[in-house]
Amino acid sequence: MNSIALPSYLDQSDDVRSRFEALKQRQVILEVKHLCKSFDSQHGRVTALQNINFKTHRREFVCVIGPSGCGKSTLIRILAGLDNPSSGELLLDGEPVFDPGPDRGMVFQGYTLFPWLSVKRNIMFGLQMQGHTRATAESEALNWVELVGLDKFADAYPHQLSGGMKQRVAIARALANKPRILLMDEPFGALDAQTRGKMQANLIEIWRNIDITILFITHDLDEAVYLADRILVLKAHPGELVEMIEVPVPRPRTPEQSISPEFLATKKRIEDLIHPSSDSDDDNDLHMIRMAHVGDDVERTK
């Protein structure tokens, strides 16, 4: 893996450079060392992840991106304790991780709310499982409901909410346990473009206001550049970390920055890493045959 600070292809501003210098001085929350994951399939032994190494610092926002099949979801399941690596080490605050725990919050792409519980009760659930009294759990839940902007819907049920509202509840429920790190597996992938943009802005606002480190899986290049401090780029077959990009787009971020030179250059860098020019396009070409003669060509203008 190459660790890159963007001056190799784009100069950083003084503000961005100082931000990354300050980031490197913060406490390391998550450390992944030589992590590998293999499994047996009908075609033999498959390596999903190979020799993954990185560190995530306190209050850092890290995105992980790569082509389909590069092991992004496998990686986050291992970080959450839902799956075990074949080899390597995972440390949270210097302690090894083997199982799920309240020190890691998890938000999936699907809406994993309990349909029979209200917004407030969904958020209370984890708190009560940890031993909080009903009164304490309700008080905490209402604070989180307000933080995600759903105070008017505290007693509503999931079927009465939009997709974006459901994900805000899922985020609040994950954060209510006060985890050290929030793991998000393509949480906005099922949302329409307008709702997705609002959720990205909401997530940044939440991150700014609480002490949380975020590791966010996405397949969307624009989303990764808009959200992240650093982007971990994986390649597929096997899944390897090929580059760690420090995003040079200044904070606070705005949608208008998506056409800035810094944003476009970072996006182009990711595209080049995921789809290098040396790759053959033969495997991606569809073999098409004409099923019927229609007498014209829809792409011709005359």
Residue pairs with C-beta under 8 A, 6 or more apart in sequence:
1 53
1 240
1 241
1 242
1 243
1 244
2 242
2 243
2 244
3 243
3 244
4 243
4 244
4 245
4 246
5 12
5 20
5 246
6 12
6 245
6 246
6 247
6 248
6 265
6 266
6 269
9 265
9 269
10 248
10 261
10 262
10 265
10 266
10 269
11 248
12 20
12 246
12 248
13 248
13 250
15 250
16 246
16 248
16 249
16 250
19 229
19 251
20 229
20 246
23 57
23 60
23 229
24 57
26 57
26 58
26 59
26 60
27 57
27 58
28 55
28 56
28 57
28 58
29 56
29 57
29 58
29 60
29 92
29 93
29 180
29 181
29 213
30 55
30 56
30 79
30 90
30 91
30 92
30 181
30 213
30 215
31 54
31 55
31 56
31 89
31 90
31 91
31 94
32 52
32 53
32 54
32 55
32 79
32 88
32 89
32 90
32 91
33 53
33 88
33 89
33 90
33 91
34 51
34 52
34 53
34 87
34 88
34 89
35 49
35 51
35 52
35 53
35 75
35 78
35 85
35 87
35 88
35 89
35 90
36 47
36 49
36 50
36 51
36 52
36 85
36 86
36 87
36 88
37 47
37 48
37 49
37 71
37 74
37 75
37 78
37 83
37 85
37 86
38 45
38 46
38 47
38 48
38 86
39 45
39 46
39 48
39 86
40 46
47 238
47 239
48 71
48 74
48 238
48 239
49 71
49 74
49 75
49 78
49 85
49 238
49 239
49 240
50 238
50 239
50 240
51 88
51 240
51 241
52 75
52 88
52 239
52 240
52 241
53 241
54 232
54 241
54 244
56 62
56 181
56 213
56 215
57 213
58 211
58 213
59 207
59 211
59 212
59 213
60 213
60 214
60 229
60 230
61 204
61 207
61 213
61 214
61 216
61 227
61 228
61 229
62 213
62 214
62 215
62 216
62 228
62 229
62 230
62 231
62 232
63 215
63 216
63 217
63 218
63 223
63 224
63 227
63 228
63 230
63 231
63 232
64 72
64 75
64 76
64 215
64 216
64 217
64 218
64 231
64 232
64 234
65 72
65 217
65 218
65 219
65 220
65 221
65 224
65 231
65 232
65 233
65 234
65 270
65 274
66 72
66 233
66 234
66 235
66 236
66 239
66 274
67 234
67 235
67 236
67 274
67 275
68 219
68 236
69 236
69 237
69 239
70 234
70 235
70 236
70 237
70 239
71 234
71 236
71 238
71 239
72 185
72 217
72 219
72 234
72 239
73 185
73 186
73 217
74 83
74 239
75 217
75 234
75 239
76 106
76 183
76 184
76 185
76 215
76 217
77 83
77 185
78 84
78 85
78 90
79 90
79 97
79 104
79 181
79 183
79 215
80 100
80 104
80 106
80 183
81 97
81 98
81 99
81 100
81 101
81 104
82 100
82 106
84 98
89 96
90 96
90 97
91 97
92 103
92 104
92 180
92 181
93 103
93 180
97 104
100 106
102 126
102 130
102 177
102 178
102 179
103 179
103 180
103 181
104 179
104 180
104 181
104 182
104 183
105 174
105 175
105 177
105 179
105 181
105 182
105 183
106 174
106 182
106 183
106 184
106 185
107 167
107 170
107 171
107 174
107 182
107 183
107 184
107 185
107 187
108 170
108 185
108 187
109 185
109 186
109 187
109 188
109 189
109 190
110 190
111 158
111 163
111 166
111 167
111 170
112 170
113 122
113 158
113 166
113 169
113 170
113 173
114 121
114 122
114 125
114 158
115 157
115 158
115 159
116 157
117 125
117 157
118 154
118 155
118 156
118 157
119 145
119 150
119 153
119 154
119 155
119 156
119 157
119 158
119 161
119 169
120 138
120 141
120 142
120 145
120 154
120 155
121 141
122 158
122 169
122 173
123 140
123 141
123 144
123 145
123 169
123 172
123 173
123 176
124 134
124 137
124 138
124 140
124 141
124 176
125 173
126 173
126 176
126 177
127 136
127 137
127 140
127 141
127 176
127 177
128 134
128 137
130 177
132 140
140 176
141 154
141 172
141 176
142 151
142 154
144 172
144 173
144 175
144 176
145 151
145 153
145 154
145 172
147 172
147 206
147 209
147 210
148 168
148 169
148 171
148 172
148 202
148 206
149 168
149 202
150 165
150 168
150 169
150 172
153 160
153 161
153 165
158 166
158 169
161 169
162 195
163 190
163 191
163 192
163 195
164 191
164 195
164 198
164 199
167 187
167 188
167 191
167 199
168 199
168 202
170 187
171 182
171 187
171 203
171 206
174 182
175 182
175 206
175 210
175 212
179 212
180 213
181 212
181 213
181 214
181 215
182 212
182 213
182 214
182 215
183 215
184 214
184 215
184 216
184 217
185 217
186 217
186 218
186 219
187 199
187 216
188 195
188 196
188 199
188 200
188 218
188 223
189 218
189 219
189 220
191 199
196 223
197 255
200 223
200 226
200 227
201 255
203 214
203 227
204 227
204 252
204 253
206 212
207 214
208 252
216 224
216 227
216 228
218 224
218 227
221 267
221 270
221 271
222 258
222 267
224 231
224 270
225 231
225 247
225 249
225 258
225 263
225 266
225 267
225 270
226 249
226 253
226 255
226 257
226 258
226 263
227 253
228 247
229 246
229 247
230 244
230 245
230 246
230 247
231 244
231 245
231 247
231 266
231 270
232 241
232 243
232 244
233 241
233 242
233 243
233 244
233 245
233 270
233 273
233 274
234 240
234 241
234 242
235 242
235 273
235 274
242 273
243 273
245 266
245 269
245 270
247 266
248 262
248 265
248 266
249 257
249 260
249 262
249 263
249 266
250 257
250 262
257 263
